């Protein structure tokens, strides 16, 4: 399993989404995707936004 597949599976998101996030600098990640990643990583959404400086 490649890194994109593993990340997608571990975070309950589509592998195509992972590729877009990593390869397309203009891709705008959806809030739902951010929420899924945060949930899978046991990170509160507020903490995520704090971590990225928003």
Helices and strands as residue ranges (DSSP letters): H 3-11, H 15-23, H 31-40, H 45-51
